[in-house]
Amino acid sequence: MKPTDHEKIQNLESRIAFQEVSIDQLSDALARQELELDKMNRMLHHLNQRIKEISEGQPINDTNQPPPHY
């Protein structure tokens, strides 16, 4: 049995709705990944700065470090 024009249109509308949901989900995932990547880049920059400070012999400004008499 051949689908009617109405059935074809319903099928296309259903596919479009599914694609819109998929695009929204992918967009949300991409936005989360961009935020995570920005966070990781900031952390990497901070770690590179710390490594540079340590390699240049600058004191470590760590509030969790024990006092010198320990």
Secondary structure, 3 states (H helix, E strand, C coil): CCCCHHHHHHHHHHHHHHHHHHHHHHHHHHHHHHHHHHHHHHHHHHHHHHHHHHHCCCCCCCCCCCCCCC
